[in-house]
């Protein structure tokens, strides 16, 4: 398992969990990111924002939030 902020462009991932409180989990669920959800990394600089494809939509995460998201590589 890795942090979303460390994932490479083009990686196909499965969302596992987020390290944070209830607010973060609620915010991610509103974006469609729930446990077991498949995502693909479209853009990542490694030190800035991460753009992913979730359920047919592009979603951008800031680096701080991307560091709290735990994913598993497919």
N, C-alpha and C positions, 0 to 999 in steps of 0.2 A: 504494500500500500504506500502511496505517495501523497504529497500535498498537491493540489491543483496548480499552485504557483510553480511547481517543478516539472510539470508535464510539458512534453514537446509538442510542437505544432503537428497536427495530423493524428495525434494520439486518440484512440478510441478508449473511453473510460467508463467505469460504472461508479456512480456516487455511493459512498459508504456512509459517511456521517460528516458532521461539522463540529469543530471544537468551539463551543460558545454557549451562550444562554438561550433562553426561550425566544428571544427577539430575533436572533440570527436564524434559528430553525424556522420560525414563522415567515421571515422574509424570503428565505430560500424556497420554501414550499409555495409561496405566492408566485415565484418565478418558474415553478414547475420542477424544481430540483428536490426530489424525494428519494428516500433510500431505494437503491436498485435501479435508478434511472440511468439510461445510457446517454452519454454526452461525447462530443468530439471537439477537440481543441482546434480553433480556427486561427488564433493569433495569440502569441505570448512572447514577451521580450525577456522574461525571466526576472525582471526587476520592476515591471509596471503592470498595466492592466492585462487581463486574460479575457479573450473573447471565445465563447463556446457556442455550440449548436445544441439546443435542448428542445425536443418536441417540435421541430420545424421552425424554431425562432433562434435568433442570435441574441445572446445575453453577455453583457460585459461585467466583469468583476474587477474591483480594484485589487491591488497587490495584497493589502492587509486582509481582505476577506478571502482571497484565493489561498492564502496561507492557512486559513482555518478549515478549508474544505479538504476532506480526506477521500481519495478515490483509489480504485483498483484498475490497473491496466488490463485490457482484454487480451 
